[in-house]
Structures are given as C-alpha cells and as structure tokens.
Amino acid sequence: MPDVRTPDVEAVFRESYGRAVAVLTRLLGDIDAAEEAVQDAFLTAVQRWPVDGVPPSPAGWIVTTARNRAIDRLRRESTRIDRYRAAALLAEPGPPPEEGAVRDDRLRMLFTCCHPALAPATRVALTLRLVGGLSTAEIAHAFLVPEATMAQRLVRAKTKIRDARIPYRVPTEADLPDRLAGVLAVVYLVYTAGHTASAGDRLVRTDLCAEAVRLARELAGLMPDEPEVLGLLALVLLSESRRAARVAPDGSLVPLREQDRTRWDADLVAEGQELVRHCLRRGTPGPYQVQAAIQAVHSDAPTAADTDWRQVLALYDHLLALNPSPVVALNRAVAVAEVDGPAVALALVDALDLPRSHLLPAVRADLLRRLGRDTEAAEAYDDALALAGNARERAFLERRRAEVAGG
C-alpha cells in the first residue's frame, strides 16, 4: 500500500478508497486487481498532487486514474482474454457518478465482504480492508495478530471469494433480510471491538469506534429505508456519545452510574435520539432499534437516579423476545436489579450460562456486593478476573474486589 501521509491524499484515501475499489472490482471482476489499480492511483496522487494541486473531484480522479492503470496493465498482458478485458474497460464511458452506480458498487462490496460463506472474523477484517480502507497493519493491530498473519488471512479470504465464485452483488429482495442482518452484525462487531478492547492497556480503541460509526453512517446513506440500519446507527451514536465520560483522566473505567453526564456529547445524543424517534414512527422494531431505544432512555436521564428503569426493563423484555440470548438475558437482569432488587436479579443470573465471558461473574459479583455477601462477591470477582483480558477492566474489577475483601 502506498504511503498516503500527505494530508490531502490521506483524507481522500480514508474517504474514497473503499468506493474506488468497489467500482474497479465491478469493472475488472477481480478484487486483487482492483486493489492494485487503486493503490497505483494513490501512489500517483502522492507524487502529483503536491505539485499540481488537488483536483476538483479527488474521488473521481482516483477512479479514473485507477481505471487507466488497469487498462495499461491489461494491455501489457499477453493473453487474449486480458486484451479483451482491456478493450471492455476502454468501452466504459468513464467512472459512474457518485449517486447511482457507485452507490450500488459500494453495497455490492459490503455484501461480498459479509458473505455467510466466510468466517465471521474474516468478514470483519475484509470489511475494514475493502470498505473501510484500513491498512493490513491497522487491521492486524485491531485483531492483536502479526501483520504477516493478517495479510495471509486477507489473501485467503479473497482467494475464497474468487474460487467459490461468491457473487459480487446485492442480495435479492427475498434474501435481503437474512443477509442484511449479517452485514449489520459485522459493523456492530467492529464497534464493540473498539468500545471495549478485548486485550491490552487501553479500554477503548477510538480508531475502531470511529470506523464503525463511519461504516454505519455510510450504510444508512446507502439504505435509508431500512429501519434496522437506522437502528444500528442510532445505537452506535448513543453509545459513542458517552465515550469521553466512560474513561477517567488516568485511563480507568468509569461505570455508567458514576459518569459525569455533562461530558456526554450532546450532538451525538440528539442525533441518536432523533433516529430512535424516526424508527419508532415506522413501527417495525428489530433488535438494533430496541437496543438503541434502551440507550436513548439512559441518555434522557440527567442523573443515574433519574433513569426510567421500568421502561428499560420493558424494552429488554421486548429485546429478549426478539433475540433470546444469554447476553440479552444478563443485561435484562441488570435492569431487574434496579426495579425488583438485587436478590431477584441474582436468581436470574445464576440460571444463565456464559462460560467464556467475564461479564456474567462480574455482574454476579456486583449483585452479591449489593446484598452484603462480601465473601461470595470476592470469589465472583476472582472468577471475572480469570476471564477478563483488558487491563482497564481488570483494574476496575480488582478495585471492586479490594472493597469487598476489606469489608
């Protein structure tokens, strides 16, 4: 990948790389060839823009230059098929306009990256690479693996797309609900990976959070009539609005009830709440819309004591009916503790099974602490610490354990 650290080129790269690769993939029929052509175009931009100036339409310039580079390369190829491909490219009238064909190309790429034939982790990595424009090094850092390992994974994934003939298209109307759910899950996975890093010294990976918000905005722009798409955007915006208050100046975790709500981003709150209201007017609630509505209730409360926990619990009841998972049930139990007390919630938590997650023993420990059962709470905190990978979460759990151990 070319060095795009020239400010003008870097900005265009982050904004336009994905759409340029999407257009060239449609023209060339090959993701690797499309990436190579687009990277050549950005390398040319690095060389020429500081001298010639940034063109009036930088994204269009990149697509046109990449197309011309692809034609030059195909002309040099010796096979008749490649010469036919070059002739077909020459017959193209030029890069399509931003609205219309490019919109379709970007959707095609997103659905291709999130095809169910690919492993879930691979879908996330490909989406970050081909739609988000993140470098292999950036993605490797997000997955906590060596860059060479991630490069091999991406190559294997693109090879599978080619060899398995995974179609480069938006699903049919009949298939769209199931396929769209997979795309939304990938974008949300990117956000959750940033919201609480799975390991390391930082609680939040701001780069991944920002990329997920960008992807959610882009998807909402491409599919503005899909309520669950808008629900996902509302969910990540409302969650992101609290990021500054969630981390103390020393980098430690600040739980929701202890956050300084004046530090919440009012603009993101307002935008997220408006999207939730829009979804409610549509009257077709789905899991992301209901999760966003829960976050909206929290954002309505000026203090933690003002939270309408009965409404939160009612929304979790609805969410559990839509998505009967142990994680949803655990979050519902937290709301039950606020409405019916920690003893009732503890009985619900003890009936759940989340063997590889530190969240269940952490919630259980907090409920035991509130009930004054300090010895059991300390043991539960030990269980949570054995599973928690993030240093900031571990520090929070250790502080809570020290409180009950000294009580």
Residue pairs with C-beta under 8 A, 6 or more apart in sequence:
1 39
1 135
1 136
2 39
2 42
2 43
2 46
3 46
4 10
4 13
4 42
4 45
4 46
6 46
6 49
6 50
8 49
8 54
8 58
9 42
9 45
9 46
9 49
12 45
12 54
12 58
12 59
12 62
13 42
13 133
14 133
15 59
16 58
16 59
16 62
16 133
17 38
17 42
17 133
18 106
18 109
18 130
18 131
18 132
18 133
19 59
19 63
19 102
19 105
19 106
20 38
20 41
20 59
20 62
20 63
20 66
21 31
21 34
21 35
21 38
21 109
21 130
22 34
22 102
22 105
22 106
22 108
22 109
22 130
22 131
23 63
23 95
23 96
23 101
23 102
23 105
24 33
24 34
24 35
24 37
24 38
24 63
24 66
24 67
24 70
25 31
25 34
25 105
25 108
25 109
25 168
26 105
26 108
26 168
27 34
27 67
27 70
27 89
27 92
28 34
28 37
28 70
28 85
28 89
29 85
29 168
30 162
31 130
31 158
31 161
31 162
32 158
33 70
33 73
34 66
34 70
35 130
36 73
37 66
37 67
37 69
37 70
37 73
38 62
38 66
40 65
40 66
40 69
41 61
41 62
41 63
41 65
41 66
41 69
42 62
44 65
44 69
45 58
45 61
45 62
45 65
49 55
55 61
59 98
60 95
63 95
64 94
64 95
67 89
67 92
67 94
67 95
70 89
71 86
71 89
71 90
74 82
74 83
74 85
74 86
74 89
75 83
75 86
77 83
77 86
95 102
96 102
96 105
103 222
104 170
106 131
106 218
106 222
107 170
107 222
107 223
108 168
108 169
108 170
109 130
109 131
109 168
110 127
110 131
110 183
110 219
110 222
111 169
111 170
111 171
111 179
111 183
112 161
112 166
112 167
112 168
112 169
113 123
113 126
113 127
113 130
113 131
113 186
114 123
114 126
114 127
114 179
114 182
114 183
114 186
115 123
115 161
115 166
115 182
116 179
116 182
117 160
117 164
117 166
118 126
118 157
118 160
118 161
118 166
120 185
120 186
120 189
121 143
122 153
122 157
123 182
123 186
124 186
124 189
124 190
124 193
125 139
125 143
125 150
125 153
125 154
125 157
126 154
126 157
126 158
127 186
127 187
127 190
127 215
128 134
128 138
128 139
128 142
128 190
128 211
129 136
129 139
129 154
131 215
131 218
132 211
132 214
132 215
134 142
134 211
136 147
136 150
136 151
136 154
137 147
138 207
139 150
139 154
140 146
140 147
140 149
140 150
140 151
142 193
142 194
142 205
142 207
142 208
143 150
144 198
144 199
144 200
160 166
170 176
171 179
171 180
180 223
180 226
180 228
180 229
181 228
183 219
184 219
184 228
184 229
184 232
184 288
187 212
187 215
187 216
187 219
187 232
187 236
188 212
188 232
188 235
188 236
188 288
190 208
190 211
190 212
190 215
191 208
191 209
191 212
191 213
191 216
191 236
191 239
193 205
193 208
194 204
194 205
194 206
194 207
194 208
194 209
194 210
194 211
194 212
195 204
195 209
195 239
196 203
196 204
196 390
196 393
197 203
197 204
197 205
197 390
198 389
198 390
199 389
199 390
199 391
200 390
200 391
201 251
201 391
201 392
202 251
202 392
203 246
203 247
203 251
203 252
203 253
203 390
203 392
203 393
204 243
204 246
204 247
206 243
209 236
209 240
209 243
212 236
213 236
213 237
213 240
216 229
216 232
216 233
216 236
216 237
217 233
219 229
219 232
219 233
220 229
220 230
220 232
220 233
223 229
224 230
227 279
227 282
227 284
227 285
227 286
227 289
228 286
228 287
228 288
228 289
230 275
230 278
230 279
230 289
231 275
231 276
231 279
231 286
231 287
231 288
231 289
231 290
231 291
231 292
232 288
232 292
233 272
233 275
234 272
234 273
234 275
234 276
234 279
234 288
234 289
234 292
234 295
234 296
235 272
235 288
235 291
235 292
235 295
237 268
237 271
237 272
237 275
238 268
238 269
238 272
238 273
238 276
238 292
238 295
238 296
238 298
238 299
239 295
240 265
240 268
241 264
241 265
241 266
241 268
241 269
241 272
241 299
242 256
242 259
242 264
242 265
243 265
244 263
244 264
244 265
245 254
245 259
245 260
245 261
245 263
245 264
246 253
246 254
246 256
246 259
247 253
247 254
247 392
248 254
251 392
252 392
252 395
252 396
253 392
253 393
253 395
253 396
255 396
256 298
256 304
257 304
258 304
259 304
261 301
261 302
261 303
264 299
269 299
272 292
272 295
272 296
272 299
273 296
273 299
273 300
275 292
276 289
276 292
276 293
276 296
279 285
279 289
279 292
279 293
280 289
280 293
285 293
285 318
285 322
286 322
287 319
287 322
287 323
290 315
290 318
290 319
290 322
291 319
293 315
294 312
294 315
294 316
294 319
297 307
297 308
297 311
297 312
297 315
298 307
298 312
300 308
301 307
301 308
307 338
309 335
309 338
309 339
310 339
312 335
312 338
313 332
313 335
313 336
313 338
313 339
316 328
316 331
316 332
316 335
317 332
319 328
319 332
320 328
320 329
320 332
326 352
326 353
326 354
326 360
327 354
327 357
327 359
329 348
329 352
330 349
330 352
330 354
330 359
330 360
330 363
332 348
333 345
333 348
333 349
333 352
333 363
334 345
334 363
336 344
336 345
336 348
337 344
337 345
337 346
337 367
337 370
342 367
342 370
342 371
343 371
345 367
346 364
346 367
346 368
346 371
349 360
349 363
349 364
349 367
350 364
352 360
354 360
356 387
357 387
358 383
358 384
358 385
358 386
358 387
358 388
358 389
358 393
358 397
359 384
361 380
361 381
361 383
361 384
361 387
362 380
362 381
362 384
362 388
362 397
364 380
364 383
365 377
365 378
365 380
365 381
365 383
365 384
365 397
365 400
365 401
365 404
366 377
366 400
368 374
368 376
368 377
368 380
369 377
369 400
369 403
369 404
374 404
374 405
374 407
375 404
377 401
377 404
378 401
378 404
378 405
381 397
381 398
381 400
381 401
381 404
382 401
384 397
385 394
385 397
385 398
385 401
388 394
388 397
